[in-house]
Amino acid sequence: MTMTLVNKAGFNDQQLIEAYRKMCLIRLFEEKVDYFFAKGMIHGTTHLCVGQEAAAVGSGSVLRHSDWITATHRGHGQTITKGTDINKMMAELFGKTSGTNKGKGGSMHIADIATGNLGANGVVGGGYPIACGAALTAQMKHTDQICLCYAGDGSTNEGSFHESLNMASIWKLPVVFFIENNQYGMSGPIKETVNIQDLSTRALSYGMPGITIDGNDLIAVIDAVYDAVERARKGEGPTLIEAKTYRWKGHSKSDAKKYRTREEEEQWKTERDPIANFKAKLIRAGLLSEAESEEILVKAAEVIENAVAFAEAGSKPDEDQLMTDIYAE
Amino acid sequence: MREITYTEAVREALSEAMREDESVFILGEDIGIYGGAFGVTRGMLEEFGPKRIRHTPISESAIAGAAVGAAITGMRPIFELQFSDFITIALDQIVNQAAKIHYMYGGNVSIPLVMRTPGGSGTGAAAQHSQSLENWTAHIPGLIVIQPSTAYDAKGLLHSAIANNNPVMFYEHKLCYRTKGDVPEGKYFIPIGVADIKRQGKDISVIATSYMVHKALEAAEILAKEGIDIEVVDPRTLVPLDKKTIVDSVKKTGRALVVTEAVKRSGFSSELAAVISEEESFDYLDHPIVRLAGAETPIPYEPTLEKLAVPQVNDIVTACRNIMAAK
């Protein structure tokens, strides 16, 4: 006896299991990347989205291939969901020419125009105006594409947030602003850096709908983003969504996490793990068994191992790459 | 050939490009019914409509960034910054986004956009509306920087800028707007990265940018009566810089005077002087390179002080006389 998990996007059982698989894949990808950085096997830095998988997958799953996203510096999950080849992502982190950006961008700048990913951004709030510009293209060319603009809680205090949300609203741009509120801008708790409970209430001042959701509840994310995407596609303008979530890891690889308690972390991990909770939901609905879940994990681990092998097999850029592609032809 | 103003030349290039290519559009503050703070887009709203002559909120970061996003996704936006001083608000999108995306993404996408903006002093607009900040963008790899001094150059270079697949910073000068020159009708291109010798001469190479070209040409007339024959070299584009034309000119004259309106310290005049010293022109110098540039001060309001802040015709004349007098 199975039960349907009702969702506004109309995803069927298979699609929901696929969403679950993607969340698992993202977590394993991030944990593998964490391992490589901790071991010093990859240089530079990275920002991991472990704990935020439902926000990435719930939102990205609603999009069409032709839609665009602007990703954040914590964007691996967003990028995987939009359809970027994991092999190329891993190769990019390894600095290989087979990477998404030929090894020149690294974790913070992964972009994949072919899948509609206009790029992760190393500047907090940097993606807001760019997302408006992409949406403007869709509007001017009369396509039905939309742009999903990912951003973090901290970025809502940037000027670009204000300028862009206002512009998007007055021009009714087909854009969805999706804030992953993971509670901290690096070390700054959002509750100390804004004087409001819900970031989505800021939407009021731009004349657009705003909604705060449990970003760790996959179905809640799907529903909210589906409504916002439909609204944008119909030409009714932007929406501001705040998805409350939590980043399990530190800000980047150097973080001792002195600004929060281990108890708080444990609570989010045990009570509000987006993957465990959705798995329980699938099992309760009779859509997934423990054995099937185990198989999904095993297969996801294989995909990650293959990505590592692909990355390791790639070549480092030649020295002449230093001065290549500074200007376009 | 017919004579038109610099303003009209810029407007013609914009209009011709927009008639030819639907993906070209303009966004900026007050560019619609007002016609832009300096009247450059006057009449364009009537021809092209509000979707393509897009009046924006006062939001320079969103204006610049929307241009970046539109460029990545297949449009060819032109954005007008009402005064080049306001680039401070737009710089993240220009410097960290537009300039870097092509390289950072491994060459997988291009950013065909143009920023048009008026710089310079001389209108009594005081410290926050009169600066010459072009070297800020000239410093950033990934940007092209153009500073046309004449109506003819403005039109031909703007056509090249719009057709270029990179972010192009197009610095106009407020005092150039009303200058007139012979400008062909219809579309023509002046290649980016090619300097122009505005006046041939044998005694001193005066390398001048933007409105300083006009002042140098005026100085040349005065100096000619005294038997001093200066050559006026206009780089026209700062990035890429046509070093060869500058170096060849200095090799010919053996003397170099660099004239820019921008503040002297760390300004583009420093770059021009460095090029002359680094290249083989150095061996031909009969006199140390002289720089005339903006005083190291904010631009003051009061007209006498404002004039004192940037090189004037007399300063160029005096500098040239001194160079020729030294033995």
Boltz contact constraints between the chains, C-beta under 6 A:
constraints:
  - contact:
      token1: [A, 101]
      token2: [B, 105]
      max_distance: 6.0
  - contact:
      token1: [A, 101]
      token2: [B, 106]
      max_distance: 6.0
  - contact:
      token1: [A, 102]
      token2: [B, 106]
      max_distance: 6.0
  - contact:
      token1: [A, 104]
      token2: [B, 106]
      max_distance: 6.0
  - contact:
      token1: [A, 105]
      token2: [B, 104]
      max_distance: 6.0
  - contact:
      token1: [A, 109]
      token2: [B, 104]
      max_distance: 6.0
  - contact:
      token1: [A, 111]
      token2: [B, 105]
      max_distance: 6.0
  - contact:
      token1: [A, 113]
      token2: [B, 108]
      max_distance: 6.0
  - contact:
      token1: [A, 113]
      token2: [B, 109]
      max_distance: 6.0
  - contact:
      token1: [A, 118]
      token2: [B, 72]
      max_distance: 6.0
  - contact:
      token1: [A, 123]
      token2: [B, 92]
      max_distance: 6.0
  - contact:
      token1: [A, 123]
      token2: [B, 96]
      max_distance: 6.0
  - contact:
      token1: [A, 126]
      token2: [B, 97]
      max_distance: 6.0
  - contact:
      token1: [A, 129]
      token2: [B, 61]
      max_distance: 6.0
  - contact:
      token1: [A, 129]
      token2: [B, 62]
      max_distance: 6.0
  - contact:
      token1: [A, 129]
      token2: [B, 65]
      max_distance: 6.0
  - contact:
      token1: [A, 129]
      token2: [B, 66]
      max_distance: 6.0
  - contact:
      token1: [A, 129]
      token2: [B, 93]
      max_distance: 6.0
  - contact:
      token1: [A, 130]
      token2: [B, 65]
      max_distance: 6.0
  - contact:
      token1: [A, 130]
      token2: [B, 68]
      max_distance: 6.0
  - contact:
      token1: [A, 130]
      token2: [B, 69]
      max_distance: 6.0
  - contact:
      token1: [A, 132]
      token2: [B, 66]
      max_distance: 6.0
  - contact:
      token1: [A, 133]
      token2: [B, 66]
      max_distance: 6.0
  - contact:
      token1: [A, 133]
      token2: [B, 68]
      max_distance: 6.0
  - contact:
      token1: [A, 133]
      token2: [B, 69]
      max_distance: 6.0
  - contact:
      token1: [A, 133]
      token2: [B, 70]
      max_distance: 6.0
  - contact:
      token1: [A, 134]
      token2: [B, 69]
      max_distance: 6.0
  - contact:
      token1: [A, 134]
      token2: [B, 73]
      max_distance: 6.0
  - contact:
      token1: [A, 136]
      token2: [B, 66]
      max_distance: 6.0
  - contact:
      token1: [A, 136]
      token2: [B, 70]
      max_distance: 6.0
  - contact:
      token1: [A, 137]
      token2: [B, 70]
      max_distance: 6.0
  - contact:
      token1: [A, 137]
      token2: [B, 73]
      max_distance: 6.0
  - contact:
      token1: [A, 137]
      token2: [B, 74]
      max_distance: 6.0
  - contact:
      token1: [A, 137]
      token2: [B, 75]
      max_distance: 6.0
  - contact:
      token1: [A, 159]
      token2: [B, 61]
      max_distance: 6.0
  - contact:
      token1: [A, 160]
      token2: [B, 61]
      max_distance: 6.0
  - contact:
      token1: [A, 163]
      token2: [B, 59]
      max_distance: 6.0
  - contact:
      token1: [A, 163]
      token2: [B, 61]
      max_distance: 6.0
  - contact:
      token1: [A, 163]
      token2: [B, 62]
      max_distance: 6.0
  - contact:
      token1: [A, 164]
      token2: [B, 62]
      max_distance: 6.0
  - contact:
      token1: [A, 166]
      token2: [B, 57]
      max_distance: 6.0
  - contact:
      token1: [A, 167]
      token2: [B, 57]
      max_distance: 6.0
  - contact:
      token1: [A, 167]
      token2: [B, 59]
      max_distance: 6.0
  - contact:
      token1: [A, 167]
      token2: [B, 62]
      max_distance: 6.0
  - contact:
      token1: [A, 325]
      token2: [B, 103]
      max_distance: 6.0
  - contact:
      token1: [A, 325]
      token2: [B, 107]
      max_distance: 6.0
  - contact:
      token1: [A, 326]
      token2: [B, 103]
      max_distance: 6.0
  - contact:
      token1: [A, 326]
      token2: [B, 141]
      max_distance: 6.0
  - contact:
      token1: [A, 326]
      token2: [B, 142]
      max_distance: 6.0
  - contact:
      token1: [A, 327]
      token2: [B, 166]
      max_distance: 6.0
  - contact:
      token1: [A, 328]
      token2: [B, 102]
      max_distance: 6.0
  - contact:
      token1: [A, 328]
      token2: [B, 110]
      max_distance: 6.0
  - contact:
      token1: [A, 328]
      token2: [B, 165]
      max_distance: 6.0
  - contact:
      token1: [A, 328]
      token2: [B, 166]
      max_distance: 6.0
